[in-house]
Amino acid sequence: MRILVVNWQDRTNPQAGGAEVHLHELFGRIAARGHEVVLLCSGYRDAAPRDRLDGLEVHRTGGRHTFAVAAWGYYRRHLAARGFDVIVEDLNKIPVWTPWWGRTPVVCLVHHLFGRTAYAEASFPVALLTNLAEACLPAAYRRVPFQSVSYSTRDDLVARGVDAVRIAVIVQGIDTSYFTPHPAARSPAPLLAYVGRLKRYKSVELILQAFAALDQPDARLEIAGTGDHKPVLEALARSLALGDRVRFLGFISEEEKRALLRRAWAVALTSPKEGWGITNVEAAACGTPAVASNSPGLRESVLDGETGFLVPHGDVAALAGTFGRLLRDPALVTRLGERGRRFAETLTWDRAADLTTAHLERVVRQGGS
């Protein structure tokens, strides 16, 4: 197949996150199997307009705020004549409206929809625009097949009016040959970790507040990631008098992330909504349990009581109690970690690539219906 993938960013973009990891892991494997994969995405400062990453031919146009408009013109001028068999719109933030300008069957790949959580992150006009764009999905993509990364996202699409029969659920994978347990690397002192972007909608302040409520002076918290909410979180840590018990690590490499997941006693994710929660599964592959909000997406990447614990979103007392339960019981950490590793081994990128390839081939055969 000749596949055009349209996404706001590629994995080298400073704003890239889990959606871009998913894109490259998935379509890099599809390209390695002999399919032609072209990625159309936005540019960023000092980025080359053309590139090759993970077997994908990358075309960059526009910027973070102009890509939706720039993509249409770039496709018409440079890519339409390539005769793609299918276009995959990796819906990330707001739609690019590929069914309106693509000349071939479209598949819409959805991680999660923001809904009301957009108001927790963006200004009111931007959040309103995001909500209006998401509300238009059932009409604008009314004949388009969908692929979602979780059943939570599928249910969200159905609630908005997308026919369930048009949605294929293919969960994300994990590289279990890279993310592996290393028991000797576990920190001798209790250690919690957060790995992800520092954005307001991620609700990382809940982790700080719950950690401050712990009666365990030897416990530590390490926060890895960058984002515009970092200064607010640093100020909160100071106001809670956490001192050197909390470290903000900033951006870390994949190797440093693996090392952090191995030495942590648990990872924490407290978003009100996610597409999946890949860090939870990366931690599980390293034999480390997760404590997460019982929210869409996260409740699928954490098996409550088996690979970690789910707590009501926003309940700081419950979060602190769960942290304390784990940090006082190394044997419980070990048991949950062992179950987590077994869970992670059932989720591979090769499996996700196989299922995605089959889905796209079926769409091509059926002419996009």
Secondary structure, DSSP 8 states (H G I E B T S, - for coil): -EEEEE-S--TTSTT--HHHHHHHHHHHHHHHTT-EEEEEE---TT--SEEEETTEEEEE-S-TTTHHHHHHHHIIIIIGGG--SEEEEEE-SS---HHHH-SS-EEEEES---GGGGGGTS-HHHHHHHHHHHHTHHHHTTT--EEESSHHHHHHHHHTT--GGGEEE----B-TTTS---GGGS-SS-EEEEES---GGG-HHHHHHHHHT-S-TT-EEEEE---TTHHHHHHHHHHTT-GGGEEEEES--HHHHHHHHHH-SEEEE--S--S--HHHHHHHHTT--EEEES-TTHHHHS-BTTTEEEE-TT-HHHHHHHHHHHHT-HHHHHHHHHHHHHHHTT-BHHHHHHHHHHHHHHHHHTTT-
